[in-house]
Amino acid sequence: MKYLGIALSLIVLTGAGLMIKSLNAEVIADLSGSTHYHNGKFVNDAPTSPNSLSKTLKIMWRFITEKRVDTEPNLPLPMKYLTAGAIAEIPSQGIHLVKLGHSSFLMKVEGEYWLLDPVFSERASPFRFLGPKRFQDTPISLEDLPPIDRVLISHNHYDHLDKQTITLLKSKVANFYVPLGVEGDLQRFGIQAEKIHSFDWWQSRSFNNTTIAFTPTQHFSGRGLGDANATLWGSWVIKTPAQSVYFSGDSGYFDGFKTIGDKYGPFDLTLIETGAYDKDWQDIHMTPEQSVQAHSDLKGKVMMPIHNGTFDLAFHAWYEPLDRVSHAAAEKGVSLTTPIVGEVVTVGSDYPESPWWTSLK
């Protein structure tokens, strides 16, 4: 059972799945117009190491044989529980964020309620009984969420696209915004096609004085055998007339961050992947030092490290990403905000900076 759980961690990280699925012809026809869709697969702008069975087995062997220290917290992590009433009291003006864990956020954008990569399930896995398990609950239940105007998805890995969460949310959500091909996943989850809006890199849409743009990352996709890179991956730009936020999704470090910063920056706040990195997948997940550099490339003012503190997905200690990113930010003179789960963060206001994890090591 232990090693099967390890294998499921690798599913999340490498896309080596346990289920076979295929895209329908209608979705494939939609993908064919993308300039980075070749021979039935999406590709990064720069070559990355391909996934393979031998690579997956090598990583699995490391999980079995290497000593791993403090990969999960021994003490309860701090949290601010939220009620429906507390969410309703968040001001309608400006952009406000609540960290729900890992890379999941509840946002209030000029009065609208949004979700980014919502994962409310206990495990980031195709199964409810095996796979990476949350260190703590979400600060609010799905039932207590208000009606959601927009859900933004960065890619279809299990720790970013959760079938159970999407299925339970479908009656509450007006619009889903997804990478090319992920519309097929959502339709299989029971989401009505008219609610789903798919994006290629650099495509944008404006509504109610707010613009969103889907921008490149250096990553990959897949939920099962036979669908590696069959759907797109990326990041999101969110801009109102007064403020802007960047949400990285997952990515290795690449020069695309500078291109995004030149086109859409500066950003008041960047939400940057900082966790689940390793030498064996360094081209698809950043080290904390690279995350700080990505923030600078994006012309960010304040950085929030995300993709950490919720699931055990790598070999490093659970707190290492936060230690390293804090040190790197201090060296580079970068402003860092590190809210606890459930804490409301208002863009452009006072940002929480407490190193809450240091007392829990």
DOLO-829227 format. One record per residue: residue number from 1; x, y negated, z negated of N, C-alpha, C in turn. Coordinates in steps of 0.1 Angstrom, whole numbers, plus 5000, padded with zeros to 4 digits. Last residue first. Layout:
[NUM,[X,Y,Z],[X,Y,Z],[X,Y,Z]]
...
//
This chain:
[361,[5085,4768,4875],[5095,4777,4881],[5098,4789,4871]]
[360,[5069,4748,4867],[5063,4761,4868],[5073,4771,4874]]
[359,[5080,4723,4867],[5078,4728,4854],[5072,4743,4855]]
[358,[5080,4717,4894],[5093,4719,4888],[5091,4725,4874]]
[357,[5056,4710,4906],[5061,4724,4907],[5073,4727,4898]]
[356,[5052,4683,4906],[5044,4691,4897],[5049,4706,4896]]
[355,[5065,4656,4909],[5071,4669,4913],[5064,4680,4904]]
[354,[5043,4631,4920],[5047,4639,4909],[5053,4653,4914]]
[353,[5032,4613,4937],[5046,4617,4939],[5051,4626,4929]]
[352,[5003,4601,4955],[5009,4609,4944],[5023,4614,4947]]
[351,[5003,4567,4967],[5004,4581,4970],[5009,4589,4958]]
[350,[4981,4540,4970],[4991,4547,4962],[4991,4562,4964]]
[349,[4971,4538,5005],[4970,4534,4991],[4982,4540,4983]]
[348,[4974,4548,5030],[4977,4534,5028],[4976,4529,5014]]
[347,[4949,4572,5025],[4959,4567,5034],[4961,4552,5032]]
[346,[4943,4587,4995],[4938,4577,5004],[4950,4571,5012]]
[345,[4937,4619,4983],[4947,4610,4988],[4941,4600,4998]]
[344,[4925,4637,4956],[4921,4629,4968],[4933,4619,4971]]
[343,[4934,4670,4948],[4936,4656,4946],[4933,4648,4958]]
[342,[4933,4697,4955],[4921,4690,4951],[4922,4676,4948]]
[341,[4966,4705,4947],[4954,4709,4954],[4941,4703,4947]]
[340,[4986,4676,4942],[4982,4689,4938],[4969,4692,4946]]
[339,[5007,4658,4965],[4995,4659,4957],[4993,4674,4953]]
[338,[5033,4643,4973],[5031,4657,4969],[5019,4659,4960]]
[337,[5049,4623,4996],[5038,4625,4987],[5035,4639,4985]]
[336,[5079,4605,5002],[5072,4618,5002],[5060,4617,4992]]
[335,[5098,4585,5023],[5088,4585,5013],[5080,4598,5014]]
[334,[5132,4589,5029],[5119,4591,5034],[5109,4592,5022]]
[333,[5160,4587,5027],[5152,4576,5024],[5138,4577,5029]]
[332,[5175,4610,5030],[5172,4602,5042],[5164,4590,5039]]
[331,[5176,4620,5004],[5189,4617,5011],[5186,4608,5023]]
[330,[5149,4624,4998],[5157,4614,4991],[5170,4610,4998]]
[329,[5144,4645,5017],[5137,4632,5018],[5144,4621,5010]]
[328,[5160,4665,5006],[5162,4660,5020],[5156,4646,5022]]
[327,[5147,4669,4981],[5161,4666,4982],[5164,4659,4996]]
[326,[5122,4677,4990],[5123,4665,4981],[5138,4660,4982]]
[325,[5127,4700,5004],[5122,4688,5012],[5123,4675,5003]]
[324,[5136,4717,4984],[5145,4713,4995],[5140,4701,5002]]
[323,[5113,4719,4967],[5126,4715,4962],[5135,4709,4973]]
[322,[5094,4729,4985],[5092,4716,4978],[5105,4711,4973]]
[321,[5105,4754,4993],[5103,4744,5003],[5101,4730,4996]]
[320,[5107,4768,4967],[5119,4763,4974],[5116,4753,4985]]
[319,[5085,4779,4954],[5088,4765,4952],[5099,4759,4960]]
[318,[5086,4806,4962],[5074,4798,4965],[5076,4783,4964]]
[317,[5117,4816,4977],[5108,4814,4965],[5097,4804,4969]]
[316,[5117,4832,5009],[5121,4822,5000],[5112,4822,4988]]
[315,[5107,4849,5028],[5116,4855,5019],[5120,4845,5007]]
[314,[5071,4845,5035],[5085,4845,5039],[5094,4851,5027]]
[313,[5046,4842,5025],[5047,4845,5039],[5062,4846,5044]]
[312,[5023,4840,5002],[5037,4845,5003],[5039,4850,5017]]
[311,[5003,4810,5000],[5005,4824,5005],[5020,4827,5005]]
[310,[5007,4784,4987],[4994,4791,4987],[4995,4806,4990]]
[309,[5030,4768,4990],[5023,4769,4977],[5010,4776,4977]]
[308,[5027,4754,5024],[5035,4760,5012],[5025,4761,5000]]
[307,[5018,4737,5043],[5021,4751,5047],[5030,4757,5036]]
[306,[5033,4704,5040],[5022,4713,5039],[5027,4727,5043]]
[305,[5044,4673,5027],[5048,4687,5031],[5036,4696,5029]]
[304,[5037,4642,5039],[5032,4652,5030],[5036,4666,5035]]
[303,[5054,4610,5043],[5053,4625,5047],[5047,4633,5036]]
[302,[5049,4578,5055],[5049,4587,5044],[5047,4601,5049]]
[301,[5055,4569,5082],[5058,4560,5070],[5059,4569,5057]]
[300,[5070,4583,5112],[5061,4583,5100],[5065,4574,5089]]
[299,[5081,4587,5137],[5079,4573,5132],[5069,4573,5120]]
[298,[5087,4612,5144],[5073,4608,5146],[5071,4594,5143]]
[297,[5113,4614,5135],[5111,4614,5149],[5097,4608,5152]]
[296,[5107,4617,5107],[5114,4605,5112],[5112,4603,5127]]
[295,[5094,4642,5108],[5087,4631,5103],[5094,4618,5108]]
[294,[5117,4657,5116],[5105,4656,5125],[5096,4644,5121]]
[293,[5133,4655,5094],[5137,4649,5106],[5125,4647,5116]]
[292,[5118,4670,5076],[5120,4656,5073],[5125,4649,5086]]
[291,[5119,4695,5088],[5106,4688,5087],[5108,4673,5084]]
[290,[5146,4701,5086],[5141,4698,5099],[5127,4691,5098]]
[289,[5146,4706,5058],[5154,4695,5064],[5150,4691,5078]]
[288,[5130,4728,5057],[5125,4716,5051],[5133,4704,5056]]
[287,[5129,4744,5089],[5134,4743,5076],[5129,4730,5070]]
[286,[5101,4754,5110],[5111,4745,5106],[5116,4747,5092]]
[285,[5094,4781,5131],[5091,4774,5119],[5103,4766,5114]]
[284,[5105,4789,5155],[5090,4787,5155],[5085,4781,5142]]
[283,[5131,4793,5154],[5127,4785,5165],[5112,4782,5165]]
[282,[5136,4810,5132],[5139,4796,5131],[5134,4787,5142]]
[281,[5132,4836,5123],[5121,4830,5132],[5123,4815,5131]]
[280,[5153,4845,5108],[5148,4854,5119],[5137,4848,5127]]
[279,[5157,4825,5089],[5167,4826,5100],[5162,4835,5111]]
[278,[5126,4809,5080],[5136,4820,5079],[5145,4820,5091]]
[277,[5097,4795,5064],[5108,4794,5073],[5118,4806,5070]]
[276,[5075,4788,5048],[5075,4801,5056],[5086,4801,5067]]
[275,[5075,4752,5051],[5074,4765,5043],[5072,4776,5053]]
[274,[5061,4727,5061],[5073,4728,5053],[5072,4741,5044]]
[273,[5045,4707,5085],[5048,4721,5080],[5061,4721,5073]]
[272,[5033,4676,5075],[5043,4683,5082],[5045,4697,5076]]
[271,[5014,4650,5081],[5013,4662,5074],[5021,4673,5081]]
[270,[5021,4616,5077],[5024,4628,5085],[5022,4640,5076]]
[269,[5007,4584,5078],[5009,4596,5070],[5011,4608,5080]]
[268,[5009,4563,5097],[5008,4560,5083],[5011,4572,5074]]
[267,[5030,4565,5124],[5020,4571,5117],[5020,4567,5102]]
[266,[5037,4543,5153],[5040,4550,5140],[5028,4555,5133]]
[265,[5030,4570,5177],[5034,4564,5164],[5034,4549,5164]]
[264,[5024,4579,5203],[5013,4577,5193],[5017,4570,5180]]
[263,[5048,4580,5218],[5035,4577,5225],[5024,4573,5215]]
[262,[5069,4584,5201],[5070,4573,5210],[5056,4570,5216]]
[261,[5060,4607,5187],[5062,4594,5180],[5062,4582,5189]]
[260,[5060,4625,5208],[5048,4622,5202],[5049,4609,5195]]
[259,[5088,4626,5213],[5079,4622,5224],[5065,4617,5218]]
[258,[5097,4635,5189],[5101,4622,5193],[5092,4617,5204]]
[257,[5087,4661,5190],[5082,4652,5179],[5086,4638,5183]]
[256,[5100,4674,5211],[5086,4669,5213],[5081,4660,5202]]
[255,[5123,4685,5204],[5123,4671,5208],[5110,4665,5211]]
[254,[5117,4706,5175],[5120,4704,5189],[5119,4689,5192]]
[253,[5115,4731,5150],[5119,4717,5154],[5122,4716,5168]]
[252,[5085,4751,5153],[5099,4749,5151],[5102,4735,5154]]
[251,[5052,4747,5137],[5062,4744,5148],[5076,4746,5143]]
[250,[5017,4744,5130],[5030,4751,5128],[5039,4748,5140]]
[249,[5002,4713,5123],[5000,4727,5125],[5013,4734,5122]]
[248,[5007,4686,5118],[5016,4693,5126],[5012,4707,5130]]
[247,[4990,4657,5121],[4988,4670,5115],[4996,4680,5123]]
[246,[4991,4622,5114],[4996,4633,5123],[4995,4646,5115]]
[245,[4971,4593,5114],[4976,4605,5107],[4980,4615,5117]]
[244,[4966,4558,5111],[4968,4570,5119],[4975,4581,5110]]
[243,[4944,4528,5110],[4953,4538,5104],[4955,4550,5113]]
[242,[4927,4511,5123],[4936,4505,5113],[4946,4515,5108]]
[241,[4912,4523,5143],[4917,4510,5146],[4928,4506,5136]]
[240,[4925,4557,5139],[4914,4548,5138],[4920,4534,5141]]
[239,[4936,4588,5150],[4939,4574,5149],[4925,4566,5149]]
[238,[4954,4617,5148],[4941,4611,5144],[4943,4596,5142]]
[237,[4967,4644,5165],[4969,4630,5162],[4955,4625,5159]]
[236,[4977,4678,5159],[4967,4668,5161],[4971,4654,5157]]
[235,[4994,4705,5177],[4992,4696,5166],[4981,4685,5169]]
[234,[4992,4739,5188],[4996,4725,5189],[4993,4718,5176]]
[233,[4986,4766,5212],[4989,4761,5199],[4993,4746,5200]]
[232,[4964,4787,5233],[4974,4776,5231],[4975,4773,5216]]
[231,[4963,4822,5239],[4957,4809,5236],[4968,4799,5232]]
[230,[4981,4842,5244],[4969,4841,5253],[4961,4828,5251]]
[229,[5002,4849,5228],[5003,4837,5236],[4992,4835,5246]]
[228,[4991,4882,5227],[5002,4873,5223],[5002,4861,5233]]
[227,[4972,4902,5229],[4968,4888,5231],[4979,4878,5227]]
[226,[4980,4928,5224],[4976,4925,5237],[4972,4910,5239]]
[225,[4970,4931,5191],[4978,4937,5202],[4972,4933,5215]]
[224,[4960,4898,5177],[4959,4913,5179],[4968,4918,5190]]
[223,[4963,4872,5176],[4956,4878,5165],[4955,4893,5166]]
[222,[4983,4844,5186],[4979,4858,5187],[4973,4863,5174]]
[221,[5010,4821,5196],[4996,4824,5191],[4994,4839,5192]]
[220,[5036,4797,5188],[5030,4808,5195],[5017,4811,5190]]
[219,[5056,4768,5191],[5051,4779,5182],[5046,4790,5191]]
[218,[5061,4737,5190],[5069,4748,5195],[5066,4760,5186]]
[217,[5034,4716,5201],[5044,4721,5191],[5052,4732,5197]]
[216,[5018,4687,5216],[5026,4700,5217],[5032,4703,5203]]
[215,[4985,4675,5207],[4999,4673,5211],[5007,4686,5209]]
[214,[4954,4661,5211],[4961,4674,5209],[4975,4673,5215]]
[213,[4939,4633,5195],[4947,4638,5206],[4954,4651,5202]]
[212,[4912,4613,5187],[4920,4624,5184],[4927,4628,5197]]
[211,[4901,4581,5176],[4907,4589,5187],[4914,4601,5181]]
[210,[4873,4562,5166],[4884,4571,5162],[4888,4579,5175]]
[209,[4850,4548,5172],[4862,4540,5170],[4874,4549,5164]]
[208,[4832,4569,5179],[4830,4561,5167],[4843,4554,5162]]
[207,[4856,4587,5197],[4842,4586,5192],[4842,4578,5180]]
[206,[4877,4601,5222],[4874,4591,5213],[4859,4591,5209]]
[205,[4903,4625,5230],[4889,4621,5230],[4886,4611,5219]]
[204,[4929,4639,5250],[4924,4631,5238],[4909,4629,5240]]
[203,[4957,4660,5259],[4943,4655,5261],[4938,4649,5248]]
[202,[4982,4669,5252],[4981,4655,5256],[4967,4651,5260]]
[201,[4975,4703,5258],[4984,4693,5253],[4982,4680,5260]]
[200,[4939,4709,5260],[4952,4711,5265],[4961,4701,5258]]
[199,[4911,4718,5241],[4921,4708,5245],[4933,4714,5250]]
[198,[4875,4723,5238],[4889,4728,5239],[4898,4717,5245]]
[197,[4849,4723,5216],[4856,4714,5226],[4870,4718,5226]]
[196,[4818,4737,5208],[4832,4739,5209],[4838,4730,5220]]
[195,[4791,4736,5208],[4797,4730,5196],[4812,4729,5198]]
[194,[4783,4751,5229],[4781,4737,5230],[4787,4729,5219]]
[193,[4786,4778,5221],[4796,4772,5230],[4795,4757,5231]]
[192,[4782,4785,5186],[4776,4782,5199],[4786,4774,5208]]
[191,[4800,4811,5171],[4798,4797,5172],[4792,4794,5186]]
[190,[4806,4838,5166],[4792,4834,5166],[4789,4819,5167]]
[189,[4831,4847,5170],[4827,4845,5156],[4813,4841,5155]]
[188,[4833,4845,5197],[4832,4858,5192],[4828,4858,5177]]
[187,[4837,4817,5198],[4824,4823,5204],[4822,4837,5199]]
[186,[4862,4816,5187],[4851,4810,5180],[4838,4815,5185]]
[185,[4878,4828,5207],[4878,4833,5194],[4865,4828,5187]]
[184,[4873,4811,5229],[4869,4825,5230],[4868,4831,5216]]
[183,[4885,4788,5221],[4870,4788,5222],[4865,4802,5223]]
[182,[4911,4792,5224],[4906,4795,5211],[4890,4794,5211]]
[181,[4916,4783,5250],[4915,4797,5248],[4909,4801,5234]]
[180,[4932,4753,5239],[4927,4761,5250],[4927,4776,5247]]
[179,[4925,4745,5205],[4934,4746,5216],[4927,4754,5227]]
[178,[4895,4727,5194],[4904,4738,5194],[4913,4738,5206]]
[177,[4870,4715,5174],[4880,4710,5184],[4892,4720,5183]]
[176,[4835,4716,5168],[4848,4723,5166],[4857,4718,5177]]
[175,[4808,4699,5153],[4818,4700,5164],[4830,4707,5160]]
[174,[4791,4703,5130],[4786,4698,5143],[4795,4700,5155]]
[173,[4786,4728,5106],[4795,4720,5114],[4789,4716,5127]]
[172,[4770,4745,5092],[4773,4732,5086],[4780,4722,5095]]
[171,[4768,4769,5104],[4755,4761,5103],[4758,4747,5098]]
[170,[4794,4778,5101],[4789,4775,5114],[4776,4767,5114]]
[169,[4808,4787,5079],[4806,4772,5081],[4797,4769,5093]]
[168,[4809,4814,5080],[4801,4808,5069],[4799,4793,5071]]
[167,[4827,4816,5102],[4814,4822,5102],[4804,4816,5092]]
[166,[4850,4804,5092],[4843,4798,5103],[4829,4803,5104]]
[165,[4857,4822,5071],[4854,4808,5068],[4846,4802,5079]]
[164,[4861,4846,5085],[4851,4845,5075],[4847,4831,5072]]
[163,[4882,4839,5103],[4869,4842,5108],[4858,4841,5097]]
[162,[4904,4813,5102],[4899,4824,5093],[4885,4827,5098]]
[161,[4933,4800,5113],[4919,4803,5118],[4914,4815,5111]]
[160,[4955,4800,5096],[4950,4787,5102],[4936,4789,5107]]
[159,[4964,4825,5090],[4965,4815,5080],[4960,4801,5084]]
[158,[4961,4839,5115],[4952,4841,5104],[4952,4831,5093]]
[157,[4964,4818,5144],[4969,4827,5134],[4960,4828,5122]]
[156,[4955,4799,5164],[4946,4810,5160],[4953,4821,5150]]
[155,[4959,4764,5158],[4961,4776,5165],[4954,4788,5158]]
[154,[4945,4741,5147],[4958,4739,5154],[4962,4752,5162]]
[153,[4913,4727,5147],[4921,4739,5146],[4934,4737,5153]]
[152,[4890,4706,5131],[4901,4707,5140],[4910,4719,5137]]
[151,[4856,4699,5129],[4866,4708,5124],[4877,4709,5135]]
[150,[4833,4674,5120],[4843,4679,5129],[4853,4688,5122]]
[149,[4812,4670,5101],[4811,4664,5114],[4821,4671,5124]]
[148,[4796,4690,5078],[4809,4687,5084],[4807,4682,5098]]
[147,[4777,4686,5049],[4777,4688,5063],[4790,4683,5070]]
[146,[4799,4692,5020],[4788,4685,5027],[4787,4690,5041]]
[145,[4804,4722,5001],[4809,4712,5011],[4797,4705,5016]]
[144,[4795,4742,4985],[4794,4728,4979],[4799,4718,4989]]
[143,[4800,4765,4999],[4786,4761,4996],[4785,4747,4992]]
[142,[4828,4767,4998],[4821,4764,5010],[4807,4759,5009]]
[141,[4840,4751,4967],[4834,4763,4975],[4829,4758,4988]]
[140,[4870,4736,4959],[4856,4735,4961],[4852,4747,4969]]
[139,[4897,4742,4957],[4891,4734,4947],[4876,4731,4948]]
[138,[4904,4778,4962],[4902,4764,4968],[4895,4756,4957]]
[137,[4925,4796,4939],[4913,4793,4947],[4914,4780,4953]]
[136,[4960,4806,4944],[4949,4799,4936],[4937,4798,4945]]
[135,[4975,4821,4960],[4980,4819,4946],[4969,4813,4938]]
[134,[4960,4845,4982],[4961,4832,4977],[4967,4831,4963]]
[133,[4978,4871,4997],[4967,4867,4989],[4970,4853,4983]]
[132,[4985,4889,5027],[4989,4878,5018],[4977,4872,5011]]
[131,[4970,4922,5025],[4976,4911,5032],[4979,4899,5022]]
[130,[4937,4937,5020],[4952,4938,5021],[4957,4925,5028]]
[129,[4910,4933,5019],[4916,4940,5008],[4931,4942,5009]]
[128,[4900,4921,5042],[4897,4915,5029],[4904,4921,5017]]
[127,[4920,4917,5071],[4913,4925,5062],[4911,4918,5049]]
[126,[4935,4900,5086],[4923,4905,5093],[4915,4914,5083]]
[125,[4946,4873,5065],[4947,4886,5070],[4934,4890,5077]]
[124,[4950,4857,5039],[4953,4853,5052],[4956,4866,5060]]
[123,[4925,4861,5014],[4937,4865,5020],[4938,4860,5034]]
[122,[4902,4848,5005],[4912,4851,4995],[4926,4855,5001]]
[121,[4892,4820,5026],[4892,4834,5022],[4904,4837,5012]]
[120,[4893,4795,5036],[4888,4796,5023],[4889,4811,5017]]
[119,[4908,4775,5057],[4909,4789,5053],[4905,4789,5038]]
[118,[4906,4751,5083],[4900,4756,5070],[4902,4771,5068]]
[117,[4921,4731,5099],[4925,4745,5097],[4919,4751,5084]]
[116,[4905,4704,5085],[4916,4708,5093],[4920,4722,5089]]
[115,[4873,4688,5086],[4881,4699,5081],[4893,4702,5090]]
[114,[4855,4658,5078],[4863,4666,5087],[4869,4678,5079]]
[113,[4829,4635,5076],[4836,4646,5069],[4842,4656,5080]]
[112,[4829,4600,5081],[4827,4613,5086],[4835,4624,5078]]
[111,[4839,4575,5071],[4825,4580,5067],[4822,4594,5071]]
[110,[4865,4574,5082],[4855,4564,5085],[4840,4569,5082]]
[109,[4869,4605,5073],[4874,4596,5083],[4863,4586,5087]]
[108,[4879,4626,5049],[4868,4617,5052],[4873,4606,5060]]
[107,[4888,4661,5050],[4891,4647,5052],[4878,4639,5053]]
[106,[4903,4689,5036],[4891,4682,5038],[4894,4667,5040]]
[105,[4927,4711,5050],[4924,4698,5044],[4909,4695,5046]]
[104,[4952,4737,5049],[4938,4733,5050],[4935,4720,5043]]
[103,[4976,4749,5047],[4975,4738,5057],[4961,4733,5059]]
[102,[4976,4755,5014],[4983,4759,5026],[4983,4747,5036]]
[101,[4948,4737,5001],[4957,4748,5000],[4963,4751,5014]]
[100,[4934,4715,5004],[4926,4726,4999],[4935,4738,4997]]
[99,[4938,4681,4998],[4945,4693,5001],[4937,4705,4995]]
[98,[4919,4656,5011],[4920,4665,5000],[4927,4677,5004]]
[97,[4921,4622,5023],[4924,4636,5024],[4923,4643,5011]]
[96,[4907,4594,5041],[4910,4600,5028],[4912,4616,5030]]
[95,[4907,4564,5058],[4910,4578,5059],[4914,4584,5045]]
[94,[4881,4538,5059],[4895,4543,5059],[4895,4559,5060]]
[93,[4851,4539,5041],[4860,4531,5048],[4874,4538,5047]]
[92,[4837,4554,5023],[4835,4557,5037],[4844,4549,5046]]
[91,[4851,4568,4993],[4847,4557,5001],[4846,4560,5016]]
[90,[4837,4595,4976],[4849,4590,4983],[4845,4579,4992]]
[89,[4814,4605,4966],[4818,4592,4961],[4831,4587,4967]]
[88,[4811,4630,4976],[4802,4619,4981],[4806,4605,4977]]
[87,[4829,4644,4960],[4832,4641,4975],[4823,4630,4980]]
[86,[4815,4644,4936],[4828,4637,4937],[4832,4634,4952]]
[85,[4792,4660,4943],[4791,4646,4939],[4804,4638,4940]]
[84,[4803,4684,4948],[4797,4678,4959],[4796,4663,4956]]
[83,[4835,4685,4930],[4821,4688,4931],[4815,4681,4944]]
[82,[4867,4701,4926],[4858,4690,4932],[4844,4695,4932]]
[81,[4895,4704,4904],[4882,4710,4910],[4873,4698,4915]]
[80,[4927,4701,4908],[4916,4693,4905],[4904,4698,4912]]
[79,[4954,4721,4896],[4943,4719,4906],[4933,4709,4900]]
[78,[4985,4738,4891],[4976,4728,4888],[4966,4726,4899]]
[77,[4988,4774,4890],[4991,4762,4896],[4981,4751,4893]]
[76,[4996,4797,4863],[4985,4790,4872],[4990,4777,4877]]
[75,[5027,4814,4867],[5018,4806,4859],[5007,4800,4868]]
[74,[5043,4826,4885],[5040,4834,4874],[5029,4827,4865]]
[73,[5040,4824,4921],[5041,4817,4908],[5037,4827,4897]]
[72,[5060,4844,4943],[5047,4840,4938],[5048,4834,4925]]
[71,[5087,4848,4947],[5079,4846,4959],[5064,4842,4956]]
[70,[5108,4852,4929],[5099,4841,4927],[5091,4838,4940]]
[69,[5129,4869,4952],[5128,4863,4938],[5118,4852,4939]]
[68,[5137,4899,4967],[5130,4887,4968],[5126,4881,4954]]
[67,[5161,4919,4980],[5156,4914,4968],[5150,4901,4970]]
[66,[5154,4939,5009],[5160,4927,5003],[5153,4924,4990]]
[65,[5139,4961,5018],[5152,4963,5012],[5158,4951,5005]]
[64,[5114,4953,5029],[5115,4965,5021],[5128,4965,5013]]
[63,[5120,4930,5044],[5110,4929,5033],[5111,4941,5024]]
[62,[5138,4942,5063],[5143,4932,5053],[5133,4930,5041]]
[61,[5119,4957,5077],[5130,4964,5069],[5136,4954,5059]]
[60,[5105,4937,5089],[5098,4946,5079],[5109,4953,5070]]
[59,[5124,4928,5107],[5120,4919,5096],[5113,4927,5085]]
[58,[5127,4951,5123],[5138,4945,5116],[5134,4937,5104]]
[57,[5101,4953,5133],[5106,4963,5125],[5118,4959,5117]]
[56,[5101,4929,5149],[5091,4931,5138],[5096,4941,5128]]
[55,[5121,4936,5168],[5122,4924,5159],[5113,4925,5147]]
[54,[5109,4958,5180],[5122,4960,5173],[5124,4948,5163]]
[53,[5086,4947,5192],[5085,4957,5182],[5097,4958,5174]]
[52,[5089,4911,5196],[5091,4925,5201],[5089,4934,5189]]
[51,[5087,4877,5208],[5084,4888,5198],[5086,4901,5204]]
[50,[5114,4858,5222],[5102,4866,5223],[5100,4875,5211]]
[49,[5126,4827,5212],[5129,4841,5212],[5116,4849,5213]]
[48,[5118,4802,5236],[5119,4806,5223],[5121,4822,5223]]
[47,[5125,4774,5259],[5124,4789,5256],[5126,4792,5241]]
[46,[5104,4745,5257],[5118,4751,5257],[5116,4766,5253]]
[45,[5076,4744,5259],[5085,4736,5268],[5099,4741,5269]]
[44,[5061,4777,5256],[5067,4764,5251],[5074,4757,5261]]
[43,[5033,4790,5273],[5047,4790,5271],[5051,4777,5264]]
[42,[5006,4814,5276],[5011,4801,5274],[5026,4801,5270]]
[41,[5000,4839,5301],[5005,4835,5288],[5008,4820,5287]]
[40,[4993,4847,5327],[4985,4851,5316],[4989,4847,5302]]
[39,[5013,4834,5342],[5012,4849,5342],[5004,4854,5330]]
[38,[5013,4805,5323],[5020,4813,5334],[5018,4828,5332]]
[37,[5007,4774,5314],[5000,4787,5314],[5005,4795,5326]]
[36,[5013,4747,5315],[5022,4756,5308],[5015,4769,5305]]
[35,[4994,4734,5330],[5007,4735,5336],[5017,4744,5328]]
[34,[4961,4748,5333],[4972,4742,5324],[4985,4744,5330]]
[33,[4943,4761,5348],[4946,4748,5352],[4957,4742,5344]]
[32,[4936,4785,5336],[4945,4786,5347],[4950,4772,5352]]
[31,[4918,4784,5316],[4932,4783,5312],[4941,4781,5324]]
[30,[4893,4789,5328],[4896,4776,5322],[4910,4774,5320]]
[29,[4896,4816,5335],[4895,4806,5345],[4898,4792,5340]]
[28,[4896,4827,5309],[4908,4828,5317],[4908,4818,5328]]
[27,[4869,4823,5302],[4880,4816,5295],[4892,4816,5303]]
[26,[4857,4840,5321],[4854,4826,5321],[4864,4818,5314]]
[25,[4866,4866,5314],[4871,4859,5327],[4868,4844,5327]]
[24,[4877,4868,5280],[4867,4870,5291],[4872,4862,5303]]
[23,[4905,4884,5266],[4898,4872,5269],[4888,4874,5280]]
[22,[4906,4912,5243],[4909,4905,5256],[4900,4893,5258]]
[21,[4922,4930,5217],[4911,4923,5222],[4915,4917,5236]]
[20,[4930,4953,5191],[4931,4949,5206],[4919,4941,5210]]
[19,[4947,4949,5161],[4935,4950,5168],[4937,4946,5182]]
[18,[4969,4943,5147],[4965,4956,5145],[4952,4959,5153]]
[17,[4997,4922,5159],[4985,4925,5153],[4981,4940,5152]]
[16,[5022,4901,5155],[5021,4915,5158],[5008,4921,5151]]
[15,[5026,4875,5148],[5015,4877,5158],[5014,4892,5162]]
[14,[5044,4868,5129],[5049,4871,5142],[5038,4874,5152]]
[13,[5030,4860,5105],[5042,4853,5110],[5046,4856,5124]]
[12,[5008,4877,5102],[5006,4862,5102],[5018,4855,5108]]
[11,[5021,4902,5104],[5010,4898,5114],[5009,4883,5114]]
[10,[5037,4901,5081],[5043,4899,5094],[5033,4897,5105]]
[9,[5018,4906,5062],[5025,4893,5062],[5031,4890,5075]]
[8,[5012,4932,5069],[5002,4922,5072],[5008,4908,5071]]
[7,[5035,4945,5060],[5032,4945,5074],[5022,4934,5078]]
[6,[5031,4941,5032],[5042,4935,5039],[5040,4934,5054]]
[5,[5009,4958,5029],[5008,4944,5027],[5019,4936,5033]]
[4,[5022,4982,5034],[5012,4978,5044],[5009,4963,5042]]
[3,[5039,4983,5012],[5045,4981,5025],[5035,4977,5036]]
[2,[5020,4988,4992],[5028,4976,4992],[5034,4973,5005]]
[1,[5008,5012,5000],[5000,5000,5000],[5009,4987,5000]]
//
